[in-house]
Amino acid sequence: MNKVVNSPVDDSLSQRAKAYQGFTRQVFEGTIRAGQFVSQRELMTLLDMPLGAVREMIPRLEAAGLVKTVPQRGLQIAHVDLRLIRNAFQVRSMIEREALLHFVHTATDAELEAIEASHHRILARAAAPDALQDATLLDEAQALDWGLHDRMVDALGNEIISDQYRVNSLRVRLIKLEQSVITPGRLIPAMQEHLRFIEALRARDGAKAATLLEEHISGARNRVMHAPLEQVRNEWGVSSTPYFDPIPTDNTRRHV
């Protein structure tokens, strides 16, 4: 009888996956910024991963266009320009439209009702007299925004599309305004846009929902391309000093 030999766990693959997940998390949290230079050893510290895992992760990031190697400088995170903005938002629009046309017929009434109720709760908090002191409001609003878009795409049940959408989401989030984020001045309009879109979903009106979704995405793209950077920084109270520290402690900032 042949002896069965158990294959060892591919620890390098596991470490590489963890390093990529860590990189993704740092992009979501705004720790890694568009155009930033970072060394492999700085990534080791930032991701709390061994050098080997970081090195194995880099080809995946390069293939996705998220980083490039610059001789004598190290790794440069994707630089935001008009081409990246146009391409990233076009991919987002194409995937989300396909996802929407599926979701409008497959989402249950209970799920859509729960999504709508979550948006109303955020709006109620935003309208409260102490809204500016609500330390978690903006981050929770942003998570709710992204959560709806992610849910629609994942509802397709296609892992290839979901993976491509997640990679493109990294590009969109790197844009940042350089990016389109939910700022205090954008929170209520963004939630209201979503509620009109959710209303169309609940009515099972795919054509109207698709139109509203496209307006929502186009609005985010146009804010990135045309809104003055200083205006957005002022809404956040952010210094206009260029950012270079690879390991800051900024709160999560995502796009609308």
Stockholm file with secondary structure:
# STOCKHOLM 1.0

chainA/1-256         MNKVVNSPVDDSLSQRAKAYQGFTRQVFEGTIRAGQFVSQRELMTLLDMPLGAVREMIPRLEAAGLVKTVPQRGLQIAHVDLRLIRNAFQVRSMIEREALLHFVHTATDAELEAIEASHHRILARAAAPDALQDATLLDEAQALDWGLHDRMVDALGNEIISDQYRVNSLRVRLIKLEQSVITPGRLIPAMQEHLRFIEALRARDGAKAATLLEEHISGARNRVMHAPLEQVRNEWGVSSTPYFDPIPTDNTRRHV
#=GR chainA/1-256 SS CCCCCCCCCCHHHHHHHHHHHHHHHHHHTTSSCTTCEECHHHHHHHHTCCHHHHHHHHHHHHHTTSEEEETTTEEEECCCCHHHHHHHHHHHHHHHHHHHHHHHHHSCHHHHHHHHHHHHHHHHHHHSTTGGGCTTHHHHHHHHHHHHHHHHHHTTCCHHHHHHHHHHHHHHHHHGGGCCBCCHHHHHHHHHHHHHHHHHHHTTCHHHHHHHHHHHHHHHHHHHHHSCHHHHHHHHTCCCSCCCCSSCCCCCCCBC
#=GC SS_cons         CCCCCCCCCCHHHHHHHHHHHHHHHHHHTTSSCTTCEECHHHHHHHHTCCHHHHHHHHHHHHHTTSEEEETTTEEEECCCCHHHHHHHHHHHHHHHHHHHHHHHHHSCHHHHHHHHHHHHHHHHHHHSTTGGGCTTHHHHHHHHHHHHHHHHHHTTCCHHHHHHHHHHHHHHHHHGGGCCBCCHHHHHHHHHHHHHHHHHHHTTCHHHHHHHHHHHHHHHHHHHHHSCHHHHHHHHTCCCSCCCCSSCCCCCCCBC
//
